[in-house]
Amino acid sequence: SSRYSIGDNNSFNRLNGWSTQDVFISHRISCKHFRADLKAELSNLGDVKYDVVRSYPMPGRSYRISITFLNQ
């Protein structure tokens, strides 16, 4: 698909369509006194360069790792 960078919908303001592929994996560890949720994410797997607004490129590939501890 496509979109326009500003409210004026003409060909100069038209941005090309784009898509990204993301992947994540998670694992839960349960012990007697706590529970931990581990999650690893990889966003924009193909490192695609795209603009949501003309001349403001969005970031390429990014990584995130999180650990959440909960009392049981």
Secondary structure, DSSP 4 states (H G I P E B T S, - for coil): --EESSSS-SGGGEE-------EEEEEEEE-SSEEEEEEEEEESTT----EEETTEEPP--EEEEEEEEEE-
